[in-house]
Amino acid sequence: MCLGMISISACFTTRIEFPKGSSAGYSSYRIYKHSSNHVPDFSNREDLANERIQQALKDQFNTHGLIESPEDAELIVAFLLLVQDTAVSTAISDYYINSGSTILSEAHRRMAKKNPAGGYEAGSLVVDIIDKQSGNLIYRDYASREILEYLTDTERERRLNEAVAEAVAAFFKP
């Protein structure tokens, strides 16, 4: 009986892959871009966040000696921005559109477990790094922060840069 219950519960467990490759051996990157016929479906506020995250990622990669190369980059860097509260998880889904809702479902399950009641709201940034030649996901990590509406633009920018640095830190370890 117990074995049957364990087997059934294992069927409902969501597993999200978090490979931890490194930047060793790579010299160039590009930020993931959609084909020209794609029209982003996010609002201006999210569009600004998207641009700021892209710039913070570029800063991290440039600081660690990789060169941005839109044409022949060895690495493709993509990200997902999630906003969660105790009721729902939403995302700018322009990169993860083909991967279904697994990440959203798991993120919301984990957040609900940590914060069963109350008015909690958080933002999470998931960063993927793909080897362009093989097409393999070589790195995935994330950073989360509570959303605080009262921050100044300077404080928001600092927190965003810290979150991006946290999400890619392990990728740049020797």
Secondary structure as UniProt FT lines:
FT   HELIX           2..11
FT   TURN            24..25
FT   STRAND          28..31
FT   TURN            36..37
FT   HELIX           44..63
FT   TURN            64..65
FT   STRAND          67..68
FT   TURN            70..72
FT   STRAND          75..85
FT   STRAND          89..92
FT   TURN            94..95
FT   HELIX           96..99
FT   TURN            100..101
FT   HELIX           102..114
FT   STRAND          121..131
FT   TURN            132..134
FT   STRAND          137..146
FT   TURN            149..150
FT   HELIX           153..168
FT   HELIX           169..172
//
